Amino acid sequence: MRPYGLVLAGGGAKGAYQIGAWKAMREIGVEIEMIAGVSIGAINGALIAQGDFDRTVELWSNIEVKDGIQMEAQLKAPENLFSFSNLPQIFHEIIKNGGVDVTPARNLVAQYVDEEKVRASGIPLGLVTFQLSSMKPVELFVEEMQDGLLVDYLMLSARFPGLHNQSPDGAKYLDGGIYDNAPVRMLRQRGINRFIVVDISNMKGIGHKDDLSCADIIYIRPNDPKELGESFEFDKPMTEKRMRMGYLDAKKAFGFLRGQNYYFQPKEYRLMQQKYGYKAVSELEILAAQYGVERLTVYTHHKFMRALLAAEEAAETERKEMTENPILKVAKPIFERASEELVKKIRKPRKYGKLSEAGAALELFRSARKRTVVQKTEE
C-alpha cells in the first residue's frame, strides 16, 4: 500500500476518536509518511510518529480533567472543564493568574511524548499555532524547532482561551485551529498528495480548498459530529465510545465496512440493498436511529433487522403503557372534545411516516421470520 500523509484536526477530548482511527489503520496496514496536526491533533500526531500505540491507549483511557489542570478549588463539574457550572472558577483563575494553570497537562504530555523518538521516527511532524502579537499563524515542522522545545510547541498549538499561556519566547499564542483546523496545505507544500484527514471538529468539514485539488483523500469523520460530545469532556465511558467510533469509521472509510450511520459487513450490506432496494436500506438506518438501535457495532443483515424489530416492539409497548396511564385516561375526555381531524391524528398515527419503504422491508423480514418458525415447527 502506498503511504499517506496524515492530517489530524483539533478538538480536545474528542481526540480519542483519532486514536481509534489509528488502531484501525494499524490493522489495515496503512503506512504514514508525514503528519500535520493542530491542538490535540498535534499531540496525537507526536504519539503516532513515535509509534507507542499501547502507551497512547493507556494515556487516553485514564486521562481526566483533574490530571491536566491545577486550581485552588475542586471543580463543580469535574468531567467537563468548560461546563457552565465551572465558569465562575475559571473566571477567577483568569483574573488572578491569567488563566487556568495547565502545568500538569504539560507534564503529562512530556511523560508520554518522547522528542528523541519523534525526531528519529523518519516521519516528519508539523503543527500549527497562532501568535497573537503578530496576528499570524505559526506553522512548524519538528526539524525547524530547537531541540527540547517540542512539548512547548505542542502545548502552544493546543492553547485554548482561558488556559494559562506558556511559551518559550514569552509571546502569547492561541490554538492553531482558529487559523486552520485541518492543515492539509502544510503537507501539500512538501509534495504529499495522498491524505488521510481525521476530522473531529464541529464545523461542516474541510470544504473545497485549493489545497485539495487533484489530491487523493481518505476523509474520516463521524456521520454526526455531535456524538463526539464536548471538547473538554474527559469522561471514561465517552472516551471509550469515541475510540470505538473512530475505529469503525476508519474501517468504513477504507472500505472494510459499509453503511451510512450504521456499520455492516460489505457482503451483508450488498445483500440488504439487493433484497430491499437502496432507498429502503437508507430509510432502515434512519428508522434504527429514531428507535435508538445500538450504533457502534458491526451488523449482519439478520442481526440488524432483528435489532430493529425488537426496538420497534419496545417502542410499541411503551406507547401502550403510556396510553393506559391514569393521567392520560383523565385527559381522554379532552381529546374526545377536540375536532374529529385532530382525534384521527392522535389515535391513528402513521407508523412509519415518510419511511414507507423501510416499513415495507421490515414487514417483509417479519413475514419471512414467521414462515421460518412455522417450517421448523412442522418439521
Disulfide bonds with the S-S distance in Angstrom:
none
